[in-house]
Amino acid sequence: MKKIGDYRKLLEVDKTVTLKELKTIYRNTMKDTHPDKFVNDEAGKLEAEEKSKSVIEAYHFLVSINPETQEKYKEEYTETTTKSNIQDFYLEKSILTVQHLNGNIYEYIGVPKNTYIKMVNADSPSRFARRHIYGSFIYRKSGEAMVD
């Protein structure tokens, strides 16, 4: 959850920001911090490159958890979480990554370690996730694995 707060602070937005507003803020921030603005200032250019990377990462992350984005992919998410069992899952820094048998991969942000341990020990991690993970944590699609 700290990651989300840091990203919002970096782009100076709150959780009610729309995708359109987020895109405008991102573009304006990139104009101000673009490394090409620092032609004869190597230190400034390096600092701008780091800031640009952070801004790009923050933008993409915030777009992925934005309610508009989630609404757009709600049907696919619902289909995956209700009909496709979990193939694999792991927790790293309070982010639970879940790969489904259909290849979709989702990250759930702010999952406590004790919840993860209960999921590991559950008879059915898929059933546990349906009851205790889906709908309880902010999530984002983080990719698609190759399905054999």
VEXDREN-657608 format. One record per residue: residue in one letter; x, y, z of N, C-alpha, C in turn; residue number from 1. Coordinates in Angstrom, 2 decimals. Example, Ala and Ser with C-alpha at 12.3 -4.5 7.8 and 13.67 -1.06 7.14 Angstrom:
// residues 2
PT, a, 13.19, -5.69, 7.80, 12.30, -4.50, 7.80, 13.20, -3.30, 7.80, 1
PT, s, 12.85, -2.25, 7.08, 13.67, -1.06, 7.14, 12.90, 0.03, 7.87, 2
***
This chain:
// residues 148
PT, m, 0.82, -1.19, 0.00, 0.00, 0.00, 0.00, 0.87, 1.26, 0.00, 1
PT, k, 2.03, 1.18, 0.63, 2.94, 2.31, 0.67, 3.35, 2.70, -0.75, 2
PT, k, 3.53, 1.69, -1.60, 3.92, 1.91, -2.98, 2.88, 2.79, -3.70, 3
PT, i, 1.61, 2.51, -3.47, 0.55, 3.28, -4.10, 0.61, 4.73, -3.63, 4
PT, g, 0.77, 4.92, -2.33, 0.87, 6.27, -1.77, 2.06, 7.03, -2.33, 5
PT, d, 3.19, 6.35, -2.45, 4.39, 6.98, -3.00, 4.18, 7.40, -4.45, 6
PT, y, 3.54, 6.53, -5.22, 3.28, 6.84, -6.63, 2.32, 8.01, -6.76, 7
PT, r, 1.28, 8.03, -5.94, 0.33, 9.14, -5.98, 1.00, 10.45, -5.59, 8
PT, k, 1.86, 10.38, -4.59, 2.58, 11.57, -4.14, 3.52, 12.08, -5.23, 9
PT, l, 4.22, 11.17, -5.90, 5.14, 11.54, -6.96, 4.43, 12.30, -8.08, 10
PT, l, 3.25, 11.83, -8.46, 2.49, 12.47, -9.54, 1.49, 13.51, -9.01, 11
PT, e, 1.46, 13.66, -7.68, 0.59, 14.64, -7.03, -0.87, 14.45, -7.43, 12
PT, v, -1.35, 13.20, -7.25, -2.75, 12.86, -7.54, -3.34, 12.15, -6.33, 13
PT, d, -4.66, 12.07, -6.29, -5.31, 11.28, -5.24, -6.03, 10.10, -5.89, 14
PT, k, -6.73, 9.32, -5.09, -7.32, 8.09, -5.62, -8.52, 8.33, -6.52, 15
PT, t, -9.00, 9.57, -6.59, -10.16, 9.86, -7.44, -9.75, 10.31, -8.85, 16
PT, v, -8.46, 10.33, -9.15, -7.99, 10.81, -10.45, -8.53, 9.91, -11.57, 17
PT, t, -8.96, 10.56, -12.66, -9.45, 9.80, -13.82, -8.27, 9.43, -14.71, 18
PT, l, -8.48, 8.51, -15.62, -7.41, 8.13, -16.55, -6.98, 9.31, -17.40, 19
PT, k, -7.95, 10.11, -17.84, -7.64, 11.27, -18.67, -6.78, 12.28, -17.90, 20
PT, e, -7.15, 12.55, -16.64, -6.36, 13.47, -15.81, -4.97, 12.89, -15.55, 21
PT, l, -4.91, 11.61, -15.29, -3.64, 10.95, -15.02, -2.70, 11.06, -16.22, 22
PT, k, -3.25, 10.87, -17.41, -2.44, 10.97, -18.63, -1.91, 12.39, -18.82, 23
PT, t, -2.74, 13.40, -18.58, -2.31, 14.80, -18.71, -1.21, 15.12, -17.70, 24
PT, i, -1.40, 14.69, -16.47, -0.41, 14.94, -15.41, 0.90, 14.24, -15.76, 25
PT, y, 0.80, 13.01, -16.23, 1.99, 12.25, -16.62, 2.75, 12.98, -17.73, 26
PT, r, 2.05, 13.39, -18.77, 2.71, 14.08, -19.89, 3.38, 15.38, -19.44, 27
PT, n, 2.68, 16.16, -18.62, 3.26, 17.41, -18.14, 4.47, 17.17, -17.24, 28
PT, t, 4.40, 16.15, -16.41, 5.53, 15.81, -15.54, 6.72, 15.36, -16.38, 29
PT, m, 6.46, 14.57, -17.41, 7.56, 14.10, -18.28, 8.20, 15.26, -19.04, 30
PT, k, 7.40, 16.24, -19.43, 7.97, 17.42, -20.11, 8.96, 18.12, -19.19, 31
PT, d, 8.59, 18.23, -17.91, 9.43, 18.93, -16.93, 10.69, 18.15, -16.56, 32
PT, t, 10.61, 16.82, -16.62, 11.74, 16.01, -16.14, 12.46, 15.24, -17.24, 33
PT, h, 12.16, 15.53, -18.48, 12.77, 14.75, -19.57, 14.27, 14.99, -19.63, 34
PT, p, 15.07, 13.93, -19.74, 16.53, 14.06, -19.78, 17.05, 14.92, -20.93, 35
PT, d, 16.35, 15.01, -22.03, 16.80, 15.81, -23.18, 16.84, 17.30, -22.88, 36
PT, k, 16.20, 17.74, -21.80, 16.24, 19.15, -21.42, 17.60, 19.55, -20.84, 37
PT, f, 18.39, 18.55, -20.46, 19.66, 18.81, -19.80, 20.82, 18.47, -20.74, 38
PT, v, 21.00, 19.31, -21.76, 21.99, 19.04, -22.80, 23.42, 19.12, -22.28, 39
PT, n, 23.78, 20.18, -21.61, 25.17, 20.35, -21.13, 25.30, 20.16, -19.63, 40
PT, d, 24.38, 19.47, -19.03, 24.38, 19.24, -17.59, 24.26, 17.74, -17.33, 41
PT, e, 25.41, 17.06, -17.28, 25.42, 15.60, -17.14, 24.75, 15.13, -15.84, 42
PT, a, 25.04, 15.83, -14.73, 24.45, 15.46, -13.45, 22.94, 15.65, -13.49, 43
PT, g, 22.50, 16.75, -14.07, 21.07, 17.03, -14.21, 20.39, 16.01, -15.10, 44
PT, k, 21.11, 15.60, -16.15, 20.56, 14.61, -17.08, 20.37, 13.25, -16.39, 45
PT, l, 21.36, 12.83, -15.61, 21.26, 11.57, -14.88, 20.13, 11.59, -13.87, 46
PT, e, 20.00, 12.72, -13.17, 18.92, 12.87, -12.19, 17.56, 12.83, -12.90, 47
PT, a, 17.48, 13.49, -14.05, 16.23, 13.51, -14.83, 15.88, 12.12, -15.34, 48
PT, e, 16.90, 11.34, -15.72, 16.65, 9.97, -16.18, 16.04, 9.13, -15.07, 49
PT, e, 16.58, 9.25, -13.85, 16.06, 8.50, -12.71, 14.63, 8.93, -12.38, 50
PT, k, 14.41, 10.24, -12.39, 13.06, 10.76, -12.10, 12.08, 10.30, -13.18, 51
PT, s, 12.51, 10.33, -14.44, 11.65, 9.90, -15.55, 11.26, 8.43, -15.39, 52
PT, k, 12.22, 7.59, -15.01, 11.92, 6.17, -14.81, 10.89, 6.01, -13.71, 53
PT, s, 11.05, 6.76, -12.63, 10.10, 6.68, -11.52, 8.71, 7.15, -11.93, 54
PT, v, 8.66, 8.23, -12.71, 7.38, 8.77, -13.17, 6.69, 7.78, -14.10, 55
PT, i, 7.44, 7.16, -14.99, 6.87, 6.18, -15.92, 6.33, 4.98, -15.15, 56
PT, e, 7.10, 4.49, -14.20, 6.67, 3.35, -13.38, 5.41, 3.69, -12.59, 57
PT, a, 5.40, 4.87, -11.98, 4.23, 5.31, -11.20, 3.00, 5.42, -12.09, 58
PT, y, 3.16, 6.03, -13.25, 2.04, 6.21, -14.18, 1.44, 4.86, -14.58, 59
PT, h, 2.28, 3.94, -15.02, 1.79, 2.64, -15.47, 1.12, 1.86, -14.33, 60
PT, f, 1.69, 1.95, -13.16, 1.09, 1.26, -12.01, -0.27, 1.86, -11.68, 61
PT, l, -0.35, 3.20, -11.59, -1.61, 3.84, -11.24, -2.68, 3.63, -12.30, 62
PT, v, -2.28, 3.57, -13.56, -3.24, 3.25, -14.63, -3.78, 1.84, -14.42, 63
PT, s, -2.91, 0.91, -14.04, -3.32, -0.49, -13.91, -4.31, -0.73, -12.76, 64
PT, i, -4.27, 0.12, -11.72, -5.20, -0.07, -10.60, -6.36, 0.92, -10.64, 65
PT, n, -6.39, 1.77, -11.63, -7.45, 2.77, -11.75, -8.81, 2.08, -11.96, 66
PT, p, -9.85, 2.57, -11.29, -11.17, 1.96, -11.45, -11.65, 1.88, -12.91, 67
PT, e, -11.29, 2.87, -13.72, -11.69, 2.83, -15.13, -11.04, 1.64, -15.85, 68
PT, t, -9.77, 1.40, -15.58, -9.06, 0.27, -16.18, -9.68, -1.04, -15.70, 69
PT, q, -9.95, -1.13, -14.41, -10.52, -2.35, -13.87, -11.92, -2.61, -14.41, 70
PT, e, -12.68, -1.56, -14.61, -14.02, -1.71, -15.17, -13.93, -2.24, -16.60, 71
PT, k, -12.95, -1.76, -17.34, -12.76, -2.17, -18.74, -12.50, -3.68, -18.84, 72
PT, y, -11.75, -4.23, -17.89, -11.37, -5.64, -17.92, -12.13, -6.49, -16.91, 73
PT, k, -13.21, -5.95, -16.38, -13.97, -6.64, -15.33, -14.48, -8.00, -15.78, 74
PT, e, -14.97, -8.09, -17.00, -15.52, -9.36, -17.49, -14.43, -10.44, -17.52, 75
PT, e, -13.26, -10.08, -18.04, -12.14, -11.04, -18.10, -11.70, -11.44, -16.69, 76
PT, y, -11.61, -10.46, -15.79, -11.21, -10.73, -14.41, -12.21, -11.65, -13.73, 77
PT, t, -13.48, -11.35, -13.88, -14.53, -12.18, -13.27, -14.49, -13.60, -13.81, 78
PT, e, -14.33, -13.72, -15.12, -14.23, -15.04, -15.76, -13.05, -15.82, -15.17, 79
PT, t, -11.91, -15.16, -15.06, -10.71, -15.82, -14.53, -10.89, -16.23, -13.08, 80
PT, t, -11.35, -15.32, -12.24, -11.42, -15.61, -10.81, -12.54, -16.58, -10.43, 81
PT, t, -13.54, -16.70, -11.29, -14.62, -17.62, -10.95, -14.48, -18.99, -11.62, 82
PT, k, -13.81, -19.04, -12.77, -13.78, -20.30, -13.52, -12.40, -20.93, -13.69, 83
PT, s, -11.33, -20.16, -13.48, -9.99, -20.71, -13.69, -9.30, -20.88, -12.34, 84
PT, n, -8.91, -22.08, -12.04, -8.22, -22.34, -10.78, -6.81, -21.76, -10.80, 85
PT, i, -6.23, -21.69, -9.63, -4.88, -21.15, -9.47, -3.85, -22.21, -9.84, 86
PT, q, -2.90, -21.80, -10.66, -1.80, -22.69, -11.02, -0.64, -22.52, -10.05, 87
PT, d, -0.33, -21.25, -9.71, 0.79, -20.96, -8.83, 0.54, -19.61, -8.16, 88
PT, f, 1.17, -19.40, -7.00, 1.06, -18.11, -6.31, 2.23, -17.95, -5.36, 89
PT, y, 2.60, -16.69, -5.12, 3.66, -16.40, -4.15, 3.49, -14.98, -3.62, 90
PT, l, 4.06, -14.74, -2.46, 3.99, -13.43, -1.81, 5.38, -12.83, -1.75, 91
PT, e, 5.48, -11.58, -2.17, 6.75, -10.86, -2.08, 6.45, -9.41, -1.74, 92
PT, k, 6.95, -8.95, -0.59, 6.76, -7.58, -0.13, 5.28, -7.18, -0.12, 93
PT, s, 4.45, -8.00, 0.48, 3.00, -7.77, 0.61, 2.24, -7.75, -0.71, 94
PT, i, 2.88, -8.24, -1.77, 2.20, -8.36, -3.06, 2.05, -9.84, -3.37, 95
PT, l, 0.79, -10.28, -3.41, 0.49, -11.67, -3.74, 0.31, -11.77, -5.25, 96
PT, t, 1.15, -12.56, -5.89, 1.04, -12.79, -7.32, 0.38, -14.14, -7.54, 97
PT, v, -0.69, -14.13, -8.33, -1.48, -15.34, -8.57, -1.53, -15.60, -10.07, 98
PT, q, -1.05, -16.80, -10.46, -1.15, -17.22, -11.86, -2.25, -18.27, -11.97, 99
PT, h, -3.16, -18.03, -12.90, -4.28, -18.94, -13.10, -3.98, -19.93, -14.22, 100
PT, l, -4.72, -21.01, -14.25, -4.52, -22.03, -15.28, -4.77, -21.50, -16.69, 101
PT, n, -5.60, -20.45, -16.82, -5.84, -19.86, -18.14, -4.71, -18.91, -18.56, 102
PT, g, -3.69, -18.74, -17.72, -2.53, -17.93, -18.06, -2.54, -16.53, -17.50, 103
PT, n, -3.69, -16.02, -17.07, -3.75, -14.67, -16.52, -3.03, -14.60, -15.18, 104
PT, i, -2.30, -13.51, -14.98, -1.55, -13.29, -13.75, -2.01, -11.98, -13.14, 105
PT, y, -2.38, -12.02, -11.86, -2.83, -10.83, -11.15, -2.00, -10.64, -9.89, 106
PT, e, -1.81, -9.37, -9.52, -1.13, -9.02, -8.28, -2.14, -8.40, -7.34, 107
PT, y, -2.10, -8.83, -6.08, -2.97, -8.29, -5.05, -2.07, -7.55, -4.05, 108
PT, i, -2.36, -6.27, -3.85, -1.48, -5.40, -3.08, -1.92, -5.33, -1.62, 109
PT, g, -0.95, -5.44, -0.72, -1.21, -5.29, 0.71, -1.69, -6.55, 1.40, 110
PT, v, -1.38, -7.71, 0.84, -1.81, -8.98, 1.44, -0.90, -9.30, 2.63, 111
PT, p, -1.48, -9.47, 3.83, -0.67, -9.80, 5.00, -0.07, -11.21, 4.89, 112
PT, k, 1.09, -11.38, 5.50, 1.76, -12.67, 5.45, 0.90, -13.78, 6.06, 113
PT, n, 0.17, -13.48, 7.12, -0.66, -14.52, 7.75, -1.79, -14.98, 6.81, 114
PT, t, -2.30, -14.08, 5.98, -3.32, -14.47, 5.00, -2.69, -15.38, 3.94, 115
PT, y, -1.48, -15.05, 3.52, -0.76, -15.88, 2.55, -0.51, -17.28, 3.13, 116
PT, i, -0.10, -17.35, 4.39, 0.16, -18.64, 5.04, -1.12, -19.48, 5.09, 117
PT, k, -2.24, -18.83, 5.38, -3.52, -19.55, 5.39, -3.84, -20.07, 3.99, 118
PT, m, -3.51, -19.29, 2.98, -3.76, -19.71, 1.59, -2.89, -20.92, 1.24, 119
PT, v, -1.63, -20.87, 1.65, -0.71, -21.99, 1.41, -1.24, -23.27, 2.05, 120
PT, n, -1.78, -23.14, 3.25, -2.26, -24.30, 4.00, -3.70, -24.71, 3.68, 121
PT, a, -4.36, -23.95, 2.85, -5.76, -24.25, 2.52, -5.85, -25.51, 1.66, 122
PT, d, -6.94, -26.25, 1.83, -7.18, -27.43, 0.98, -7.27, -27.03, -0.49, 123
PT, s, -7.88, -25.88, -0.74, -8.02, -25.38, -2.10, -7.63, -23.90, -2.12, 124
PT, p, -6.42, -23.58, -2.59, -6.03, -22.17, -2.69, -7.00, -21.35, -3.54, 125
PT, s, -7.58, -21.97, -4.57, -8.53, -21.26, -5.43, -9.78, -20.86, -4.64, 126
PT, r, -10.30, -21.78, -3.86, -11.48, -21.48, -3.05, -11.14, -20.44, -1.98, 127
PT, f, -9.98, -20.58, -1.36, -9.54, -19.61, -0.35, -9.46, -18.22, -0.97, 128
PT, a, -8.87, -18.13, -2.16, -8.73, -16.83, -2.83, -10.09, -16.23, -3.14, 129
PT, r, -11.01, -17.05, -3.59, -12.36, -16.54, -3.90, -13.03, -15.96, -2.65, 130
PT, r, -12.76, -16.57, -1.51, -13.38, -16.11, -0.26, -12.64, -14.96, 0.42, 131
PT, h, -11.31, -14.95, 0.32, -10.53, -14.04, 1.16, -9.60, -13.07, 0.40, 132
PT, i, -9.38, -13.28, -0.88, -8.45, -12.43, -1.63, -9.22, -11.56, -2.63, 133
PT, y, -9.90, -12.20, -3.56, -10.63, -11.47, -4.59, -11.68, -10.58, -3.93, 134
PT, g, -11.69, -9.33, -4.30, -12.65, -8.40, -3.73, -12.21, -7.78, -2.42, 135
PT, s, -11.13, -8.27, -1.84, -10.65, -7.74, -0.56, -9.41, -6.86, -0.69, 136
PT, f, -8.71, -6.98, -1.80, -7.46, -6.24, -1.98, -7.44, -5.55, -3.33, 137
PT, i, -6.71, -4.44, -3.39, -6.49, -3.77, -4.67, -5.69, -4.73, -5.53, 138
PT, y, -6.09, -4.86, -6.79, -5.39, -5.78, -7.67, -5.09, -5.11, -9.00, 139
PT, r, -4.20, -5.76, -9.73, -3.92, -5.34, -11.09, -3.47, -6.56, -11.90, 140
PT, k, -3.76, -6.53, -13.17, -3.30, -7.60, -14.04, -1.82, -7.34, -14.29, 141
PT, s, -1.00, -8.34, -14.09, 0.43, -8.12, -14.27, 0.99, -8.91, -15.44, 142
PT, g, 0.14, -9.64, -16.16, 0.63, -10.33, -17.34, -0.17, -11.55, -17.68, 143
PT, e, 0.33, -12.21, -18.70, -0.26, -13.47, -19.14, 0.87, -14.44, -19.41, 144
PT, a, 0.76, -15.61, -18.83, 1.77, -16.64, -19.05, 1.42, -17.44, -20.28, 145
PT, m, 2.38, -18.07, -20.83, 2.12, -18.96, -21.98, 1.41, -20.19, -21.46, 146
PT, v, 0.30, -20.53, -22.08, -0.47, -21.70, -21.68, -0.19, -22.81, -22.68, 147
PT, d, 0.17, -23.99, -22.16, 0.49, -25.12, -23.04, -0.75, -25.67, -23.72, 148
***
